[in-house]
Amino acid sequence: MPDSSAPLDPVTGLPGRAVLEAGLAPLLAAGTGNQVAVLLVGLDGFAVVRDGLGFDAADELLAGVARTLGEIFRDRRPVLAVLPGDVFAVALPGEHDAVSVGELAESVIAALGRPSYVDGLGVGVSASVGVFLTDTRKALPAEAIRSAQVALRRAKELGQTRWVLFDPVAGHADAARYRLACGVAGALASGELAVAYRPHVVLPDGEIVTSLNAVLRWRHPELGELRPEEFYPLAETTGMTVALGRHLLAEALRTAGDWRARFGDAAPMVCLTLPRRMAIDGDLVRVVGQELDRNGLAHRHLMLCTDAPSLLDDRGDLLGSLAELARAGVVFVVDITGLPELELLPALDVPAPAVLLTGAIIDALEVDDPPEQAVRAIRQVVERAGELGIKIGARGVLSEEHARLLFGIGVVVASGPYLPTYPTRAEAETWVGRTFPMG
């Protein structure tokens, strides 16, 4: 049985993790073969209540959640606890299956969504629930809690206000992802995150390098080289995205500054795509200016790329930052997936002289006999871009034939796997100030 002398949380009146594990141990050791359920309940909108109404109101809400959970599970002999991060835990002995435990999770979500009155306001918080259902002969307390935590994280990633049952196969994959996410800070400190460079070339022959695109690669000691799309989303979960973006900016501009000092106007422009959380950061203008000054560069020596969804992200003022940086001379390129995203540029007054087509619209042409519809889709973008005075490039070009086909439609610049990626600054430097011979 849980230790009744253990200290209780002063707000909720519930014990903590140690008591939860102690309460789970005899349930899991019963040897009956019954299914023990562990539910972790995370409050999705709690920070809004705390920031909007203050700590006293937030504490009142937490106490109310504890009372509600106690009422829901009153007749089920639960072990109730509160964990760090405003997560509530419920361990239930007895006969359970996926259907019955799902009904319980749904009842928790519904009950917590109903308003409770705090400072005269009817406050409701959405909840996500992670569920671990285990045979009593197979699990340890810490494993059961950790598995429910993985399921809770998945529920939040899927959009919140839902429950997810831990699946061993998917759960172990998720756990590996979260472990990788926890290693981002250490990788940055140890130098495992390095900048690689891929050229943007002028079509059709690709002999002229217009810029070198700088990207972060994670040289993971166990998993090999990881691309940005594999670890940027993980960095978002641990708040490391801005740090990665600043590292990329600093390293790329240090390289650009050195090349310009040594090669003058023959040095190609360095282009980089910032992770979205940094792109929308309110400090972007100052950070960019600071790094340019540190490396003896003018704003016109930098090309920044972003994507269309970032322009619409309401967490920051990317459009304001773009306008200010563009007035100072920074060149902007926007990745787009088709005509609707191109139309965002004039609608939002985005100061981008060029766009890069990417994704399915480009992939559709890399076949022996590309469908006319795919060709027509790109041609429409090219024609509209011409009306707007915007140059068209393509990202993700797979072969020289692919590049020639795109050039025939009107695409003038290309980058992609058919061009080499230089894993180090020193290797990229071999082409600075020179033409790039194809074949």
MARGU-236073 format. One record per residue: residue in three letters; x, y, z of N, C-alpha, C in turn. Coordinates in pm, whole numbers, plus 32768, in hexadecimal, padded with zeros to 4 digits. Last residue first. Example, Ala and Ser with C-alpha at 12.3 -4.5 7.8 and 13.67 -1.06 7.14 Angstrom:
2
SER85057F1F82C485577F9682CA850A80038313;ALA85277DC7830C84CE7E3E830C85287EB6830C;
This chain:
439
GLY8B4886A166A18B7C862B66598C11862D6659;MET8B7A87FF66B68B1F878F66BD8B57871C666B;PRO8C4988D467698C3C888066F18BDE880B6707;PHE8C108A0B67D68BFA898268048BE88927678B;THR8D058B0E67ED8C8B8AD467B58C848A4467E1;ARG8D758BB2691D8D898B6768A08D018B406865;GLY8D578C226A158D938C7469AC8DAA8C2D692A;VAL8D6C8AF16AB48D578B806AC48DA08BCB6A58;TRP8D9F89E96AAC8D568A1F6A3B8D3C8AB46A49;THR8E2189A76B958E6789886B178E2289C46A9E;GLU8D7889D66C678DD08A436C3F8E188A276BBB;ALA8D0388E86CA58CB4894A6C598D0F89B66C20;GLU8DD2887A6D3D8DB1883F6CBC8D5F889F6C66;ALA8DCE89266E1C8E48891C6DCB8E2A88E06D42;ARG8CD288FD6E8B8CF0897E6E508D6989756DF3;THR8C5487B66E3E8CA288146E8E8CB588956E42;PRO8BBB87276D8C8BA387146E1B8BF187736E75;TYR8B1487906C7C8B98879A6CB88B8887916D50;THR8A5D86D76B9E8A56871C6C1E8AE2871B6C5A;PRO8A3586FA6A398A7A86C76AB18A5887196B2D;LEU88F586CF6999896D871E69B189B286EA6A2F;TYR881A863769AD8870861E693988F08670693F;PRO878A868E6A8E87E6861C6A9D883E86016A23;GLY878887F96A5D874F87776A7A87B787096A7C;SER8725891C69A5877988DB6A09873A88546A25;ALA871A8A13689F86FA899068D88759896D6949;VAL867D8B1067DB86E28AEB683E86B88A67687D;VAL85AC8B2F672686318B63670186A08B3D6762;VAL84968AA9667A84E08AAF66F985728AD166DB;GLY84128A7F658B84298B0865B7846E8B18663C;ILE84048991650D838489CB653783958A5B6568;GLY850C895364E584B7896164708430899F6490;PHE855E892D65E9858C89A465A2853589BD6528;LEU84EB8833661C84BD88A9666784E689296620;LEU85858797657084F4879E655D84BC881965A4;ARG868187B665E2866887E7655985D387F6653E;ALA865A873766DB867D87C566D5865F8800664B;HIS862D8630668785C6867766D485DD870E66CC;GLU872785FD661E86B385FC65C6863E86466607;GLU87C38607670587D9866C669D87638671663D;SER86F185CF6829874B85A367BE875E8616675B;LEU8654863F68F3869085BB690886F38590689E;VAL8616875B69B7862B8728692F868086A96938;GLY85D487E86A9C85B787596A9885C4871D6A0D;ARG854D891C6A31859988D46A97857288406A8E;ALA85618A1069368528899069628587895069C8;GLY84FA8B6568F0855A8AF968FC85148A7A692B;ILE84998C8A684E846F8C05687A84E68BA6687D;LYS84738DE668A284BB8D79686284938CF368A0;ILE836D8ECB687283B08E7168CF83F48E016881;GLY82B68F7967FF83438F9D67FE83968F49685D;LEU81B48F2C67E281D78F6D686082688F9B6866;GLU81B98EAC66EE81648F2366FD81888F73677A;GLY825F8DD66735828D8E3A66D5823C8EBA66DD;ALA81B38D4B67DB822B8D87681482648DF167B7;ARG80FF8CF0671D80D18D4F678281488D9567C4;GLU81A68C42668B81658CB4664981388D1C66AE;VAL81F08B88675382568BD7670C82188C5366CC;VAL80F98B1B679481458B6267FA81AC8BBD67B8;GLN80B88AA466A080608B0C66D880A98B5E6742;ARG818389E7668C817D8A55662A81248AC7665E;ILE813F8937675681B98987676281B589FD6703;ALA805088D266EB8051890F677180CC89676784;ARG809E886165F8804988D665F6804A891E667E;VAL812B87826651817187EA66058122886C6609;ALA805986F666C580CB871F67178119878E66D4;GLN7FB286C865EA7F7E8716665A7FF1874966B2;GLU8046861E654E803386A76520800187006591;PRO812B854D65FE80A3856F65D38099860365AF;PRO826684E4657A821B853165DE8191855765AB;ASP82F283D3653F828E841B64F18237846D6550;ASP83AD838E660283D083866574837183D7651D;VAL83BB8480670D838F840166D583AF84036640;GLU83B8857267AE8429851767A883F9848B6782;LEU82DC861367D4831E86186751838E85B36742;ALA828A85FB68D7823285C3686F827485C167E7;ASP833D868C6974834D85FA696B82FD85BF68F7;ILE82CE878D6964834E87706923835F86DA690F;ILE81E4876D69F281DC87AD696F825C8798691E;ALA823187036AE981F086AD6A8781EE86EA69FB;GLY835187D36B3282EA87736B5582B0872A6ADD;THR837689266AB783A588AE6AFD8331884F6B16;LEU83F58A4A6A22838E89E36A2383C589656A64;LEU84628B6A6AAD84908AE56A89841A8A856A93;VAL84628CC06A3D84268C516A8784678BD06A57;ALA84CE8E176A5C84D58D916A20848E8D2D6A7A;PRO84B48F056AE384CA8F0C6A5284CB8E856A0D;ALA83D88F556BDD84298EE66BAB843A8EF16B14;PRO83428FED6CB383AD90216C5D840B8FB46C2C;VAL81E78FC56CB982668F886CE082D48FB56C80;ASP80D790136CC8814090746CAB81C890426CDB;LEU80158F5B6CD380508F816D5480BF8FE96D44;ALA7FD78F456BC67F6A8F5D6C267FA18F8F6CAB;PRO80C78F096B48808D8F8E6B3580208FAD6B9B;LEU80E58E066BD1814D8E6D6BD281148EF76BB5;LEU80138D566BAB80228D936C2F80838E096C2C;GLU80318CEA6AB37FD68D5B6ABE7FDB8D9D6B48;LEU80D28C0F6AEC810C8C806AA580B58CFC6AB6;GLU80138B676B5C80798BA16BB480C28C146B6F;PRO7F7A8B256A747F3C8B6A6AE67FA38BAA6B44;LEU80438AA569C7800C8B2869A97FC98B6C6A22;GLY813389F56A9B80D98A066A2A80A48A936A20;THR81DA89F16B7081B3896F6B3A8154897B6AC3;ILE83028AB46BB382728AA76B9C82558A1F6B5F;ASP83EB8B6A6C6A83C78AE66C3583308ADE6C27;VAL84668CA76C1C83FC8C5C6C6183E88BD66C1B;VAL85748D776C64853D8D146C0984D88CC36C59;PHE85FE8EBD6C8685A78E526CB885788DF96C46;VAL871D8F6F6CDF86D08F346C72867E8EBF6CA9;VAL874C909B6D98874A90086D9786F08FD66D26;GLY873391B46DA1877C91776D33878090E06D30;ALA868F92416E46871F924D6E61877392096DF5;ARG859B91F16DE985BF927F6DD7865592946DEE;ALA85A890EA6E4685AD91046DB585D191956D9A;LEU858A910E6F58860890DA6F25861690F36E90;GLU848191726F5D84F091C16F93857591926F5D;ALA83F090A06EE783EC91266EAD846291796EDC;LEU84268FCC6F97844F8FC66F0A845590516ECD;SER83AB90297081843B9015707E846F90126FEF;GLY829F902B702F82DF90A670588376909B7054;LEU827D8F186FFF826C8F786F9182AD8FFE6FB3;LEU829F8EA670FB83038E8D709482F88EF37023;ASP824D8EC5721282368F2871A982A18F19713E;GLY81B48D9F72A982158E0B72A181F28E6A7231;ARG80EB8CE772A181388CF0731D819D8D62731B;ASP80608CBD71B880368D2F720A80828D39728E;ASP80D98C7B707E80E28C51710980C58CC97164;LEU80E98CBB6F7880648CC06FB480658C9B7048;LEU81EB8C926F3081B68D196F1E81318D2A6F65;SER82068B836F5182428BDB6FB6820D8C696FAA;PRO818E8B1C6E6781478B116EE881838B6A6F55;ALA825D8B606DA381DE8BA76DA781948B966E2C;ASP83AA8B786E2F83408B356DE382BC8B7E6DF9;THR84E38C206DE484798BF76E4084108BAD6DED;CYS86378C826DD185C68C396D9A85608C1E6E09;LEU87108D936D9B86C38D436DF8864E8D016DB1;MET884B8DFA6D4887CD8DCC6D0F878A8D726D75;LEU892A8F096D7088E28E986DAC88638E7B6D5F;HIS899B8FEF6D1989EA8F766D0989A48EFB6D3F;ARG890390C66D6188F290946CD8894490146CBE;HIS895F910D6E5D88E390C06E5288D290836DC8;ALA8AC490D46E5E8A4F912A6E5089D390D26E45;LEU8BB590566F488B5E90466ED48AF090AF6ED5;GLY8C619020701F8C8590846FBB8C33907D6F3C;ASN8C088F7B70E48C568F3E70788C768F9E7007;ARG8B76901C718E8BE68FCF71C78C418F987158;ASP8AAA907570E68B1290D271148B8D90877145;LEU8A158F8570D08A4F8FC570598AC190237081;GLU89C88F5F71D98A228EFF719B8A618F37711B;GLN8921904271FF8995902C725689F98FCC7214;GLY8855901A714488AE908E7139892D907C718A;VAL87E28F2E71AF881D8F307129887F8FA3711A;VAL87898F9072A887EA8F2472A2882F8F20721A;ARG86CD9058725F8744907B72AC87B19010729F;VAL860D8FBF71D48651902F719386D3905171DB;LEU85B28EFF729785F88ED7721D86488F4A71DF;ASP85208F11737A85A98F45738185F58F2E7300;GLY84328E8E735A84308F20735684B98F5F7357;ASP84338D767284845F8DB1730284648E4A72F6;ILE83FD8CEF71A283918D4371D583B78D897257;ALA84EB8C67717D84BF8CC3711584538D227149;MET84F38BBB7255854C8C307255851F8C9671EF;ARG842C8B09720F841F8B4D7290847E8BC4729A;ARG84868AA5711484148B01711D840F8B4C71A1;PRO85E48ABA70CB85708A70710185018AD17124;LEU864B8B686FA386448B61703385D28B07705F;THR87108B206E9C86858B186EC786838B086F5D;LEU87FE8BE66DE987DA8B886E5287468B936E74;CYS89098C256D0B88798C256D21885B8BC36D92;VAL8A128CF06CB189E88C806D0489538C906D23;MET8A858D476B6D8A358D686BE28A148CE76C2E;PRO8BD88D046B078B478CF96AF98B018D206B79;ALA8CE28DDF6ABB8CA88D856B1E8C118D7D6B0C;ALA8D328EA46A168D278E1E69DB8CE98DBA6A3D;ASP8D578F8A6AA48CD68F796A628CC58EF06A21;GLY8E3E8EEE6B818DF98F666B538D748F466B13;PHE8ECE8E256BF18EAE8E196B638E648E916B2B;ARG8EFC8E676D008F678E286CB08F4D8E2F6C1A;ALA8E178EDC6D628E978F1E6D7C8F058EE76D22;ARG8D5B8E206D148D578EA46CD68DDB8EEF6CEE;TRP8DA48D476DB78DAB8D3C6D258DAD8DC66CE3;ASP8D748DB16EB88DFA8D876E918E088D806DFA;GLY8C5D8DDE6EA78CBA8E4C6EC08D478E2A6E97;ALA8BFA8CDB6E828BE58D416E1A8C458DB56E2B;THR8C468C676F798C7B8C346EFB8C6F8C9D6E8D;ARG8BA98D0370218C3B8D0170358C808CCF6FB5;LEU8AAF8CC06FC48AE18D476FA98B768D536FC6;ALA8A9F8BB5701B8A948BD46F8C8ACB8C5E6F6D;GLU8AB68BD471338B1B8B8870E88B188BAA7054;ALA89D38C7271738A5A8C9D71978AC48C587143;LEU88FC8BD6710E89138C5E70DD89A28C8970F8;LEU89188AEC71A989208AE6711789408B7070DE;HIS88EE8B5972A9896D8B17728889808B1171F1;ARG87E98BB4729188548C1572A988DD8BDA7289;GLY87638AC0726D87608B26720587CF8B8C7216;LEU87958A42736287C88A0772E587CC8A6F7276;ALA870B8AF1740B879C8ADF741D87DA8AA273A0;VAL86078ACB73B086468B4D739E86DD8B4373AD;THR85DB89BD73FF85DA89E5737286208A69735B;MET85C3895574FA864B896C74C9864F89A4743B;GLY84DE88FE757D84FC898C757F858689AF7549;THR849887FA756184EB881975D4851488AC75D9;THR840487F0747883C687BD74F1841687DF756E;GLU84B4885073B8844088A273DB84038873745F;ALA855F877C7393859287F173DB851F884C7406;LEU84BB86DE72F684DD86B1737C850F872573D1;PRO84B4877072088437875E72558452872F72E3;TYR85CF875C71C5859187DD71E8850D87CA7234;PHE8614865671798628867E720485F187087227;GLU85CA8622707485C485B470D385D485E27163;GLU85F787026FE1856B86DA6FF1855B86667053;PRO871487076FDC86C787627031863787367049;ARG879785B16FE98774862C6FA3871E86856FFC;LEU88A58506708188168525708287FE85AA703E;GLU89918409705A89708494703C88D884A67033;GLY89818314716689B9834C70EC898B83DB70D7;LEU893082B4725788CF82B071EB890582E57166;GLU8A0982D3730789CC824F72F5897582487279;PRO8A6583DC73008AC68370730E8A8D82E472F8;HIS89EE84B5720589CE846B727E8A2B83F2728A;ARG8A1085CC718D8A648555717F8A58850371FF;TRP891C86827106894286497187899085C9716D;ARG893587A67047893187157047896186E570D0;LEU88A188D06FD288DB8885704288CC87F0702A;VAL88FD89776EA2889D892A6EF288E788E46F63;ALA89148A6F6DB0894E8A396E2A88E289F36E7B;ASN893D8A7E6C5D88D98A706CC589168A2B6D3E;LEU89E28B676BA389F58AE76BE889948AE36C5D;SER898C8BF06A6389978BF86AF489B38B6C6B29;THR89BE8BC9695789898C4A698489968C5C6A1A;VAL8AA68B4268888A708B33690E8A3F8BBC693D;ILE8A918AD867418A9F8B4D67978A5A8B34681C;GLU8A5389ED66BF8ADF8A0E66D18AF58A846731;GLY8959898766748982897F67008A1289A46719;ASP88DB898C658089528938658E8986892F661C;PRO87F58A37657887E489A56571886089546594;LEU87EA8A9D66D587C98A40666987DC8A8465E3;VAL88CB8AE067D6887B8B19676A88668AB066FF;VAL88B28A47691F88F48A60689F88928A986839;HIS89088A376A6A889B8A5B6A0F88DE8A82698C;PRO89BE89356B1E89B689A76AC2892B89B96A84;ARG89CC88FD6C78899F88C86BF7898A893D6B98;TYR8A8288B36D9E8A6089146D358A3788CB6CB5;ALA8A6488926F068A85885D6E828A5088BF6E19;VAL8ACD88C2704E8A8C89006FDA8ABF88C06F5A;ALA8A8887E271618AE2882A71088A95885F7090;LEU8A74876172958A2387A872338A7E880171DF;GLU8B34870A73448AFC86A672E88AA586E6727C;GLY8B9C87B474028BC887C573788B95875C7317;SER8B3C87B175028BAF875A74E48BE187667455;ALA8A5E885975058AD3887C75578B4F882C752F;LEU89AF87D0745D89DA8857743A8A59887C7486;ALA898B86E774ED89C886DF746989FA8767743C;GLY8909874875D0898F870F75DD89D687067557;ALA881687957559886B87F8759C88FA87C675A9;VAL87B1869D74F887D1870B749C8831876F74DD;GLY875B85CE759887EA85D6757A8812864B7523;CYS864C85CB75A6869485F5761F872886087604;ALA860F855E74AF85F185EB74C7863F861F7540;LEU8651845474DD86A184A2747E868C85377494;ARG85858418758B860E840E75BB866B845F7560;TYR84B1843574DE84BC8492754D8548848E758A;ARG84E6835E743084E383E773FD84F6844B746F;ALA84CD828674DE854F829F749F8556832D7468;ALA83BF829B7519842082AC758584AB82C9754B;ASP8354825F741D834282E5745783A9830074C4;ALA83A08153740E83D181B273A983C5824173DD;HIS830E80F074E183A080E974E983DF81477482;GLY820B8123747D823A816274F882D0815F7505;ALA81EC808073A281F18110738D822B81577407;VAL81FD7F8A743A82527FA473C68260803A73AF;PRO81427FA3751481D07F867529822A7FA874B3;ASP807180B07544808A803F74EC811E801E74F4;PHE7F9B81457629802681247609802B80A675B4;LEU7E8C81F975B17EB6818075F67F44815C75C9;VAL7E2C834475DB7E7A82E6758A7EA3827275E3;TRP7D28843975C57D7583D676117DBB837875B1;ARG7D0885A075A77CF2851775797D4184B975D4;THR7D5F86AB75A67CD2868A75C37CB08600758A;GLN7E6286B074A17E2A86C775267D9586A2752D;GLY7EE3867373B57E8386E173B47E3D86FB7438;LEU7FAD85C073B77F4085A773587ED48611735D;GLU804B860C748B807C86237403800E8615739C;LYS7FB085AF755F7FC1863F754D7FF1865F74C0;ALA7FCB849A75387F4584D775367F4F856D751F;ARG80DE847B755D80A5846374D8801A84A274CE;ARG80EE84B1766F81338509760F80FA84F87584;LEU805D83D576CD802B845D76E2806C84BE7681;ALA810883027684808283097649804783957659;VAL81E0833F772B81F3833D769A816C834A7653;GLN8163831B78248197839F77FF81AC83A97768;ALA8132820B782280BF8266782080EB82F377FA;SER823D81B8783381EE819777BC817381F077B1;ARG82808215793382C6824A78BD8277822E783E;ILE81D8817479D081C8820679CF820982427953;ALA823E8073799681B08092797D819B81297974;GLU8346808B79EE832A80717960829B8095793D;ALA832380AD7AFF836181197AB2834681097A1D;PRO82A77FAD7B448264802F7B56829F809E7AFF;LEU82C17EB17A4282F17EEE7ABE82B17F787ACA;ALA82027DA479AF82327E2C79B582657E517A3F;LYS818C7C9F799F81F07CC9793C822F7D517953;ARG80B27C477A2781297BF27A2F819E7C2A79E0;THR7FDA7CE879F780227CFA7A7680A17CA77A7E;ASP7FCF7D7D78BC7FBE7D01790680137D0B7985;THR7F6C7ED278997FD17E68789E7F9F7DEE78E8;LEU7F497FFA77F87EFB7F8878267F587F0F7824;PHE7F60814F780D7FAF80D378037F5F80647843;VAL7F03827A77737ED7820277BA7F3A819177A1;GLY7EE683D6778B7F388366775D7F1982EC77B3;VAL7E1484DA77337E288467778C7E7E83FF7746;SER7DD98637774C7E0685C576FE7E298555775E;ALA7CDB872C77757D3B86CD77AE7D5E86657746;SER7C828885778F7C83880777477CEF87AD7783;VAL7BD9892978917C58890B78507C4A88887804;GLY7B038A3978DA7B1189AC78B77B9889977875;VAL7A6F8B1F79AC7AEC8AF4796D7AE78A5E7954;GLY79AD8C2279D2799A8B9479BA7A0F8B5E7969;LEU7A0C8D0C7ACA7A118CE17A3E79FA8C4B7A35;GLY7A208D4B7BD379A78D737B8D79A38D4C7AFB;ASP7B0D8CD27C217B068D657C1A7A8E8D957BC8;VAL7A978BBD7B807B0D8BF27BC47B0C8C887BB3;TYR79C78AB07B5379CA8B427B647A3F8B6C7BBD;SER79F089D17A4479E989E57AD57A048A787AEE;PRO7962893E7920799789B37969798989A67A00;ARG79DE880878A3796C885678D5799F88CA792A;GLY7AC4877E78757AA087E578157A29883A7840;LEU7ACC86BD79337B26872E79447B08879E78E2;ALA7A0A860B78C979F4864B794B7A4D86C6795D;ALA7A7E85B877D479FD85FF77D579EA864B7858;ILE7B668537782D7B7085A877D17AF185FC77D3;VAL7AF2846B78CA7B4C84CE79067B54854B78AE;SER7A6683DB780B7A1A841C78777A70848478BD;GLU7B37837C776F7AD783DA77347A88842377A0;ALA7BA982CA78267BF6833E77F77B9A83A777BB;LEU7AD9820F783B7B03825C78B07B4F82DA7887;GLU7AD881AB77377A5F81EF776A7A81824377E5;GLY7BD2813377367BB781A476DC7B3E81F37709;VAL7BA9806677E37C0380CF780E7BF5814977B4;SER7AF77FCB774C7ACC800377CC7B27807477F9;VAL7B977F8F76657B167FD2765A7AEF801676DD;ALA7C7B7F0C76C37C8A7F8A767A7C067FD77672;ASP7C277E9E78147C517E86778B7C537F0D7743;HIS7C427E2279637C3C7E9079037C5F7E5C7878;GLU7C057DCD7AA57BF47D9B7A1E7BE47E1079BD;GLY7CF87E567B907C797E197B677C7B7DEA7AD8;PRO7D7C7FA17BE57D7F7F0E7BE17CFD7ED87BA6;LEU7DFE80C47B617D81807C7B7C7D977FE67B77;ALA7E8A81FC7B9B7EA7816D7B897E2E811D7BB7;VAL7EB083347B197E4C82DB7B537E76824C7B34;ALA7F4284777B317F5083E87B157EE483997B5D;PHE7F6385B27A937F23855F7AF97F2B84CD7ACF;VAL804786B47A66801286367A307FDC85E37AA3;ASP80DE879B7A8E804B879F7A98800A87287A52;GLY81EB87727A9481B2879E7A16811B879E7A15;PRO820B864B7B64823A86CE7B3481FF86F17AAC;LEU80D385AE7BC9815E85A97B9C818986347B70;VAL8000852D7CC0801C859D7C6680B1859B7C48;ALA7F27840E7CE07FA184597CFE7FA984CF7C9E;LEU7E6882F97D567E6C837C7D167EEC83C47D3F;VAL7E0681C07D257E7782077D607E81828A7D13;PRO7CAB815C7D577D1C818F7D097D9181B77D63;ARG7BB780C07D787C3080AB7DCA7CAD80DF7D83;ARG7ACF810F7CFE7B2880B37CB47BAC80997CFD;ASP7A2681D47D4F79FF814A7D6D7A5D80E47D2E;ARG7A9D82C67CF57A8782AE7D847A6F821B7DA4;PHE7ADC83397C067B1582B47C227AFA82867CB2;ILE7A54842F7C057A4383D27B947A6D83457BBA;GLU7AB184A77CF37A2384827CE67A0F841B7C77;GLY7BBF84D27CBA7B9984807D2D7B0A84517D24;LEU7BA7857F7BE57BDD84F97BCE7BBA849C7C41;THR7B3E865E7C6F7AF1861E7C027B2385917BE9;ARG7C0E869F7D1E7B8C86757D547B3B862B7CEA;ALA7CD486E87C657CEB86787CC17C6786447CF9;VAL7C5987C67BF27C7487517B9F7C8986D77BF7;GLY7C5888747CCE7BDA88457C967BEC87CB7C3E;ALA7D6688A57CEA7D2188617D567C9B88297D26;LEU7D8C892E7BFA7DCE88AE7C0F7D8B885F7C7E;LEU7CF68A187C2F7CCF89BF7BC17D0D89357BD3;GLU7D868A867CFF7CFB8A607D167CCB89FF7CAA;ASP7E758ABE7C777E748A5B7CE37DE68A2A7D00;ALA7E168B867BCD7E498B097B947E4B8A9B7BFD;ALA7DD78C4C7C847D6B8C117C357D978B8C7BF9;ASP7EDD8C807CDF7E758C537D3C7E028C107CF3;PHE7F658CD77BF87F888C587C377F1C8C267C97;GLY7E968D607AEB7EF38D657B5B7F028CDE7B9F;LEU7E088D717A027DBF8D897A7F7E198D8D7AFA;GLY7EBD8D4E792D7E4F8DAD79217E0E8DD179A5;ASP7F798C9279787FA78D15794A7F378D7C7949;ARG7ECF8BBD79C67F328BF37A237F5D8C8079FB;VAL7E3C8B9378D97DF88BB679567E5A8BF879B6;VAL7F0A8B4E782B7EB88BC3780D7E708BF2788B;ALA7F6A8A6478997FC18ADA789A7F718B59787E;PHE7E9B89A878667EB289DA78EE7F078A5978F0;GLY7E378921778C7E2E89B2778E7E5189F17813;ASP7E66880D77B77E98884E773F7E9A88E6774B;LEU7ED2874278B37E7887B378997EB088057825;GLY7EE185E178A97F26866078987EC586CE7874;VAL7ED984BE79557E81852879247ECE85AA7921;LEU7F19836F792F7F5783F0794C7F04845C7908;LEU7EB6823D79AD7E8D82B0795D7EDA832A798C;VAL7EE380EB79A87F21816779D97EF881D67979;ALA7E4A7FBB7A007E4A803279A97E8E80A679F0;VAL7E887E6779F87E917EE07A477E9B7F5679E8;GLN7DE37D4079C07E197DB5797E7E157E2C79DD;ASN7E487C0B7A687DEB7C767A497E327CEA7A03;GLY7EF97B4E7AB97EE47B597A2A7E817BC37A04;THR7F3F7B3B7BBF7EBC7B067B997EA77B047B03;GLY801E7BA77C3580297B267BF47FA67AEB7BC7;ALA80557C8F7CC07FEA7C387CF37FEB7BAF7CB3;ALA81037D527C79813E7CD77CAC80D67C717CD8;LEU806F7E2B7C3A80B47DE87BCC80F17D647BF7;LEU80147E717D367FB37E527CCC7FF57E027C5D;PRO80FF7EAA7DC380B17E337DE780487E0E7D7E;ALA81557F957D2081A57F1C7D3281537EA27D5C;LEU80AD80727D2B80A8801B7CB680EC7F957CCE;GLY80F380ED7E18806D80B77E0B806080587D96;ALA81F8813B7DDC81E180DF7E4C815780A07E45;GLU81C381EC7D0B820F81717CF081FA810B7D5F;LEU813382B07D9F80F6826C7D2B813E81E87D0E;VAL81F283037E54817C82BC7E87813582727E15;ALA82A2837F7DA182D083117DF6825B82BF7E2A;ARG8209844F7D2C823083DA7CDD825983647D35;GLY812B84C77E31817A84D47DB881A1844E7D7B;PRO7FD584F57EAA806184D17EB780A884DD7E30;LEU7EF886167EBC7F1C85917E887FB085747EA0;GLY7EA487147EEE7E9086B27F577EB486257F2D;THR7ED187E17E407E6E877C7E197E4E871A7E88;VAL7F83888A7ED47F1588C27E837EA8885A7E6B;PRO804887F87F597FF488557FA67F7E888C7F57;ASP806E869F7F368075871F7EEF801787827F33;LEU80E285FB805F807F860F7FF6809586967FB4;PRO81DD851780D081A7859F80C3814885A9804D;ALA818183D9815F81C9842680F8818B84B080EB;SER80EF833C8204813B83A98243818683FE81DE;SER808282738174802782DE819D806F835281DD;ASP810181D98066812C820C80E880D58283810E;PRO802880ED7FC8807481687FC9809281958056;MET80547F8880008000800080008057807C8000;
